[in-house]
Amino acid sequence: MPFFQYQARDAQGEMHRGVLDAPSEQEAARKLKATRLYPVKISKVRTRIRRSVPKEQVIRFFFDLSDLLAAGLPLDRSLSLISSNQTHKVFRRVVEDILQKVQGGSDLSDALGNYRDIFGDLAHHMVRAGENSGTLPPILNRVAEYLEQRRVFRQNIVAAMIYPAIVISMSAISVVVLLVYVIPKFAQIFQDLNQKVPTLTMFLLQTGIFLKEYGWIIPVVFLVVFFGVRQLYRLPRFRALLDRVVLRIPFVRGLVLHSELTRFCSTLGTMLQSGVPIIRAINLVQQLVVNSALAQALAPIHGEIKVGRSFSNYFRTNDLFPARMPTMLRIAEEQGNLGEGLLSLSSYFEKDLQQSLNRTTTLLGPMVILATGLIIGVIVVCIYSAIISVTDIQF
């Protein structure tokens, strides 16, 4: 549903600003009038509001709101303070709109639910559980800690891939420069001498000439393939096929599986510890699984629990999941603390994933450098052998 920024006055003439969701501008005006606000200006938010609000702002919002409520401040006063101290323009309007909804009688969870693109379904359900149990401040703090943990996890993965990406890029640039700018110069020399050169050298010369004249085709083809696969990935059949293939590649399988299970266990464990019923929590968490093959494997869990079967037993009967998983879950079930067991599993999978990434990046850098050195060495040897054959130098 689209979002609209608005400026409106109340009966006393005081100006109010905020953001609301509505199917159309007319419906947005109707919603404002229903709350006794008279619109002065309404404009549609052109970009997706989720992308314009940094994760750090959302995390800080939950931490601040938890601290203020724990200190004894009323909810509306806490939201007002957060809004007045908010430096991000769009997010300030979001908080102002949440404040107005709360002052109008809405629960905080319902107000957050209007902005699921920003706060997510998890926050909505956890806050509702906190409202029902009367433990809203610690639940808000738990939401903030969960979001912060996910943010750090993503940052660690990106950071681990930066070094290999730089090494691969620089190596590719070095080889391309040799083929495009250095090799063609030798091609002209050999052509002027009208001498036959070795086959491998001729292949390199032709490759360099091709890249210099038609090299632009390669990035175009790459972009076409990339966007083509991206469009095909939206088709359920192609996506299911590709996701199954990914889970059959030995090394990639481990990375994908541990990444998905880290998110699954962390989210489900956090929700269970916050008081969200297990059926509702599983329904939500299953929607967060990206790999469709894994999502299909997790789909029957909901039905298994509804008929009274053990949560851990399902993972024991499916060989897709690591052997450690059903054992730890069974122990957690026996101790009556499934949420804590899931969080422990999440921590285990996250550490294992980080170690795998670290090993990969440690090995990948030297391997790429070695491969680049070999390629450059072959190019140099081919050029020198051609020069020697042309000048008839004997050793």
C-alpha positions as CSV (number, residue, x, y, z in Angstrom):
1,M,0.0,0.0,0.0
2,P,1.4,3.5,-0.8
3,F,2.5,5.9,1.8
4,F,1.6,9.6,2.0
5,Q,3.3,12.5,3.8
6,Y,0.9,15.0,5.1
7,Q,0.6,18.4,6.8
8,A,-2.7,18.9,8.6
9,R,-4.2,21.2,11.2
10,D,-6.4,20.3,14.1
11,A,-9.4,22.2,15.5
12,Q,-7.1,24.6,17.4
13,G,-5.1,25.4,14.3
14,E,-2.0,23.4,15.4
15,M,0.0,21.9,12.5
16,H,0.6,18.2,12.5
17,R,3.0,16.4,10.1
18,G,3.4,12.7,9.5
19,V,3.2,9.7,7.2
20,L,0.2,7.3,6.7
21,D,-0.6,4.5,4.4
22,A,-3.7,4.6,2.2
23,P,-4.8,3.3,-1.2
24,S,-5.1,6.8,-2.6
25,E,-4.7,10.5,-1.8
26,Q,-8.4,10.8,-1.3
27,E,-8.5,7.9,1.2
28,A,-5.5,9.5,3.0
29,A,-7.5,12.8,3.3
30,R,-10.5,10.8,4.6
31,K,-8.4,9.1,7.2
32,L,-7.1,12.4,8.4
33,K,-10.6,13.9,8.7
34,A,-11.7,10.9,10.6
35,T,-9.1,11.8,13.3
36,R,-10.3,15.4,13.2
37,L,-7.3,16.6,11.3
38,Y,-7.8,18.9,8.3
39,P,-5.2,18.3,5.5
40,V,-3.2,21.2,4.2
41,K,-0.8,19.2,2.0
42,I,-0.7,15.5,1.0
43,S,2.0,14.0,-1.2
44,K,2.8,10.5,-2.1
45,V,6.2,9.0,-1.0
46,R,7.8,8.2,-4.3
47,T,10.4,5.6,-3.0
48,R,9.8,2.6,-0.9
49,I,9.8,4.0,2.6
50,R,11.7,0.9,4.0
51,R,14.7,1.7,1.9
52,S,14.8,5.4,3.0
53,V,14.9,4.5,6.7
54,P,18.3,3.0,7.9
55,K,18.2,-0.1,10.1
56,E,20.2,1.8,12.7
57,Q,17.3,4.3,13.2
58,V,14.9,1.4,13.8
59,I,17.2,-0.3,16.3
60,R,17.7,3.0,18.2
61,F,14.0,3.6,18.2
62,F,13.3,0.3,20.0
63,F,16.2,0.7,22.5
64,D,15.1,4.3,23.3
65,L,11.4,3.3,23.7
66,S,12.3,0.4,26.0
67,D,14.5,2.6,28.2
68,L,11.9,5.4,28.5
69,L,9.0,3.0,29.3
70,A,11.3,1.2,31.8
71,A,11.9,4.6,33.4
72,G,8.2,5.0,34.0
73,L,7.2,7.4,31.3
74,P,3.8,6.9,29.6
75,L,3.9,5.5,26.0
76,D,2.7,8.7,24.3
77,R,5.2,10.8,26.2
78,S,8.0,8.4,25.3
79,L,7.0,8.5,21.6
80,S,6.8,12.3,21.7
81,L,10.4,12.5,23.1
82,I,11.7,10.1,20.5
83,S,10.0,12.0,17.7
84,S,11.4,15.4,18.9
85,N,14.9,14.0,19.0
86,Q,14.7,12.2,15.7
87,T,17.1,13.6,13.0
88,H,15.9,11.4,10.1
89,K,13.2,13.4,8.4
90,V,11.1,10.4,7.0
91,F,11.4,8.3,10.2
92,R,10.4,11.3,12.4
93,R,7.2,11.5,10.4
94,V,6.6,7.8,10.9
95,V,7.1,8.1,14.7
96,E,4.8,11.1,14.7
97,D,2.1,9.1,12.9
98,I,2.6,6.2,15.4
99,L,2.2,8.7,18.2
100,Q,-1.1,10.0,16.8
101,K,-2.4,6.5,16.3
102,V,-1.6,5.7,20.0
103,Q,-3.2,8.9,21.2
104,G,-6.2,8.0,19.1
105,G,-6.6,4.7,21.0
106,S,-4.6,2.2,18.9
107,D,-2.3,-0.3,20.5
108,L,1.4,0.2,19.8
109,S,1.5,-3.2,18.0
110,D,-1.3,-2.1,15.6
111,A,0.5,1.2,15.0
112,L,3.7,-0.6,14.2
113,G,1.8,-3.0,12.0
114,N,1.0,-0.1,9.6
115,Y,4.7,0.2,8.9
116,R,5.7,-3.4,8.5
117,D,8.0,-2.4,5.6
118,I,10.1,-0.6,8.2
119,F,9.7,-2.6,11.5
120,G,8.9,-6.0,10.1
121,D,6.3,-8.6,11.1
122,L,8.5,-9.9,13.9
123,A,8.3,-6.6,15.8
124,H,4.6,-6.4,15.4
125,H,3.9,-9.9,16.9
126,M,6.5,-9.5,19.6
127,V,5.2,-6.1,20.7
128,R,1.6,-7.5,20.8
129,A,2.8,-10.4,23.0
130,G,4.5,-7.9,25.3
131,E,1.3,-5.8,25.5
132,N,-0.7,-8.9,26.4
133,S,1.7,-10.1,29.1
134,G,2.4,-6.6,30.5
135,T,6.1,-6.9,29.8
136,L,6.4,-4.3,27.0
137,P,9.8,-2.7,28.0
138,P,11.9,-5.9,28.1
139,I,10.2,-7.1,24.9
140,L,11.1,-3.9,23.1
141,N,14.6,-4.3,24.3
142,R,14.7,-7.9,23.0
143,V,13.4,-6.7,19.6
144,A,16.2,-4.1,19.4
145,E,18.8,-6.7,20.4
146,Y,17.5,-9.1,17.7
147,L,17.6,-6.5,15.0
148,E,21.1,-5.4,16.1
149,Q,22.3,-9.0,16.0
150,R,21.0,-9.5,12.5
151,R,22.6,-6.2,11.3
152,V,26.0,-7.2,12.7
153,F,25.6,-10.7,11.2
154,R,25.0,-9.2,7.7
155,Q,27.9,-6.8,8.2
156,N,30.3,-9.6,9.0
157,I,29.3,-11.5,5.9
158,V,29.8,-8.5,3.7
159,A,33.2,-7.7,5.4
160,A,34.4,-11.2,4.9
161,M,33.7,-11.0,1.1
162,I,35.4,-7.6,0.6
163,Y,39.0,-8.8,0.5
164,P,38.4,-11.6,-2.0
165,A,36.3,-9.3,-4.2
166,I,39.1,-6.7,-4.3
167,V,41.7,-9.4,-5.1
168,I,39.6,-10.9,-7.9
169,S,38.8,-7.5,-9.3
170,M,42.4,-6.3,-9.4
171,S,43.6,-9.6,-10.9
172,A,41.0,-9.4,-13.6
173,I,41.9,-5.8,-14.4
174,S,45.6,-6.8,-14.6
175,V,44.9,-9.6,-17.1
176,V,42.5,-7.4,-19.2
177,V,45.1,-4.5,-19.3
178,L,47.7,-7.0,-20.6
179,L,45.4,-8.5,-23.2
180,V,43.8,-5.2,-24.4
181,Y,46.7,-2.7,-24.3
182,V,50.0,-4.6,-24.2
183,I,49.3,-7.6,-26.5
184,P,47.9,-5.6,-29.5
185,K,51.2,-3.6,-29.6
186,F,53.1,-6.9,-30.2
187,A,50.5,-7.9,-32.7
188,Q,51.3,-4.9,-34.8
189,I,55.1,-5.6,-34.5
190,F,54.7,-9.2,-35.7
191,Q,52.4,-8.1,-38.5
192,D,55.0,-5.6,-39.7
193,L,57.7,-8.3,-39.7
194,N,55.4,-10.6,-41.6
195,Q,56.6,-13.6,-39.6
196,K,54.7,-16.6,-38.4
197,V,54.3,-16.8,-34.6
198,P,53.5,-19.8,-32.3
199,T,49.9,-21.0,-32.2
200,L,49.4,-20.1,-28.5
201,T,50.9,-16.7,-29.0
202,M,48.6,-16.1,-32.0
203,F,45.6,-17.1,-29.8
204,L,46.6,-14.5,-27.2
205,L,47.1,-11.9,-29.9
206,Q,43.6,-12.6,-31.4
207,T,42.1,-12.6,-27.9
208,G,43.6,-9.2,-27.2
209,I,42.4,-7.8,-30.5
210,F,38.9,-9.1,-29.9
211,L,38.7,-7.7,-26.4
212,K,39.9,-4.3,-27.6
213,E,37.4,-4.1,-30.4
214,Y,34.4,-6.0,-29.0
215,G,35.1,-6.1,-25.2
216,W,32.0,-4.0,-24.5
217,I,29.9,-7.1,-25.5
218,I,31.1,-9.0,-22.4
219,P,29.5,-6.7,-19.8
220,V,26.4,-6.4,-21.9
221,V,26.0,-10.2,-22.1
222,F,26.7,-10.4,-18.4
223,L,24.0,-7.9,-17.6
224,V,21.5,-9.6,-19.9
225,V,22.2,-13.0,-18.2
226,F,22.0,-11.5,-14.7
227,F,18.7,-9.7,-15.2
228,G,17.3,-12.7,-17.2
229,V,18.1,-15.1,-14.3
230,R,16.7,-12.5,-11.9
231,Q,13.4,-12.4,-13.8
232,L,13.3,-16.2,-14.1
233,Y,13.9,-16.5,-10.4
234,R,10.6,-14.9,-9.8
235,L,8.9,-17.9,-11.5
236,P,8.1,-20.5,-8.8
237,R,9.3,-23.5,-10.9
238,F,12.6,-22.0,-11.9
239,R,13.2,-20.7,-8.4
240,A,12.5,-24.2,-6.9
241,L,14.9,-25.8,-9.4
242,L,17.7,-23.3,-8.8
243,D,17.4,-23.5,-5.0
244,R,17.5,-27.3,-5.1
245,V,20.7,-27.1,-7.3
246,V,22.3,-24.7,-4.8
247,L,21.7,-27.1,-1.9
248,R,23.5,-29.9,-3.9
249,I,26.7,-27.9,-4.3
250,P,28.9,-29.2,-1.4
251,F,30.5,-25.9,-0.2
252,V,27.7,-23.6,-1.2
253,R,25.1,-25.9,0.5
254,G,26.8,-25.4,3.9
255,L,26.9,-21.6,3.5
256,V,23.3,-21.3,2.4
257,L,22.0,-23.8,4.9
258,H,23.8,-22.3,7.9
259,S,22.7,-18.8,6.9
260,E,19.1,-19.8,6.6
261,L,19.1,-21.8,9.8
262,T,20.8,-19.0,11.7
263,R,17.9,-16.7,10.8
264,F,15.2,-19.4,11.4
265,C,16.4,-20.4,14.8
266,S,17.2,-16.8,16.0
267,T,13.9,-15.4,14.9
268,L,11.8,-18.4,16.2
269,G,13.7,-18.5,19.5
270,T,13.3,-14.7,20.1
271,M,9.6,-14.9,19.4
272,L,9.0,-17.9,21.7
273,Q,10.9,-16.2,24.5
274,S,8.8,-13.1,24.0
275,G,5.6,-15.1,24.5
276,V,4.4,-15.4,20.9
277,P,2.5,-18.7,20.6
278,I,4.5,-21.4,18.8
279,I,2.0,-21.9,15.9
280,R,1.9,-18.2,15.1
281,A,5.7,-17.9,15.4
282,I,6.3,-20.8,13.1
283,N,3.9,-19.4,10.5
284,L,5.7,-16.1,10.5
285,V,9.3,-17.5,10.5
286,Q,8.5,-19.9,7.6
287,Q,7.8,-16.8,5.5
288,L,11.3,-15.5,6.2
289,V,13.1,-18.5,4.6
290,V,14.6,-17.4,1.3
291,N,15.6,-20.7,-0.2
292,S,12.4,-22.3,-1.5
293,A,13.7,-25.9,-1.2
294,L,14.4,-25.3,2.5
295,A,11.1,-23.6,2.9
296,Q,9.4,-26.6,1.4
297,A,11.3,-28.9,3.9
298,L,10.2,-26.7,6.8
299,A,6.5,-26.4,5.7
300,P,5.2,-29.6,7.4
301,I,6.4,-28.5,10.9
302,H,3.2,-26.5,11.4
303,G,1.0,-29.5,10.9
304,E,3.2,-31.8,13.0
305,I,2.9,-29.5,16.0
306,K,-0.8,-29.0,15.6
307,V,-1.4,-32.8,15.9
308,G,0.8,-32.9,19.0
309,R,4.0,-34.3,17.6
310,S,7.5,-33.3,18.8
311,F,9.1,-30.2,17.3
312,S,12.6,-31.8,17.4
313,N,11.5,-35.2,16.0
314,Y,10.7,-33.7,12.6
315,F,14.3,-32.5,12.2
316,R,15.5,-36.0,13.0
317,T,13.5,-37.5,10.1
318,N,14.8,-35.1,7.5
319,D,18.5,-35.5,6.5
320,L,18.6,-32.0,5.1
321,F,19.2,-30.6,8.5
322,P,22.5,-31.0,10.5
323,A,22.6,-33.9,13.0
324,R,23.3,-31.5,15.9
325,M,20.0,-29.7,15.4
326,P,17.4,-32.4,16.5
327,T,19.6,-33.4,19.5
328,M,19.9,-29.9,20.9
329,L,16.2,-29.2,20.2
330,R,15.2,-32.4,22.0
331,I,17.2,-31.5,25.1
332,A,15.6,-28.0,25.0
333,E,12.1,-29.5,24.8
334,E,12.8,-31.8,27.7
335,Q,14.0,-28.9,29.8
336,G,10.9,-26.8,28.8
337,N,13.0,-24.1,27.2
338,L,12.7,-24.4,23.5
339,G,13.3,-20.7,22.9
340,E,16.7,-20.8,24.6
341,G,17.6,-23.9,22.7
342,L,16.8,-22.3,19.4
343,L,18.9,-19.3,20.3
344,S,21.8,-21.5,21.2
345,L,21.5,-23.3,17.9
346,S,21.4,-19.9,16.1
347,S,24.7,-18.9,17.8
348,Y,26.3,-22.2,16.8
349,F,25.2,-21.9,13.2
350,E,26.4,-18.3,13.0
351,K,29.8,-19.1,14.4
352,D,30.2,-22.1,12.0
353,L,29.2,-19.9,9.1
354,Q,31.6,-17.2,10.1
355,Q,34.5,-19.7,10.4
356,S,33.6,-21.2,7.0
357,L,33.7,-17.7,5.4
358,N,37.0,-16.9,7.2
359,R,38.6,-20.1,5.9
360,T,37.3,-19.4,2.4
361,T,38.6,-15.8,2.3
362,T,41.9,-16.9,3.7
363,L,42.4,-19.5,1.0
364,L,40.8,-17.6,-1.8
365,G,43.1,-14.6,-1.8
366,P,46.4,-16.5,-2.3
367,M,44.7,-18.9,-4.8
368,V,43.5,-16.0,-7.0
369,I,46.9,-14.3,-6.8
370,L,48.6,-17.5,-7.8
371,A,46.2,-18.1,-10.7
372,T,46.7,-14.5,-11.8
373,G,50.5,-14.9,-11.6
374,L,50.3,-18.1,-13.7
375,I,48.1,-16.4,-16.4
376,I,50.5,-13.4,-16.6
377,G,53.5,-15.8,-16.7
378,V,52.0,-17.7,-19.6
379,I,51.3,-14.4,-21.4
380,V,54.9,-13.2,-20.9
381,V,56.4,-16.6,-22.0
382,C,54.2,-16.7,-25.1
383,I,55.3,-13.1,-26.1
384,Y,59.0,-13.8,-25.4
385,S,58.9,-17.1,-27.3
386,A,57.3,-15.3,-30.3
387,I,60.0,-12.6,-30.2
388,I,62.7,-15.3,-30.0
389,S,61.2,-17.2,-32.9
390,V,60.9,-14.1,-35.1
391,T,64.5,-12.9,-34.4
392,D,65.9,-16.4,-34.8
393,I,67.8,-16.2,-31.6
394,Q,69.3,-19.6,-30.7
395,F,70.3,-20.7,-27.2
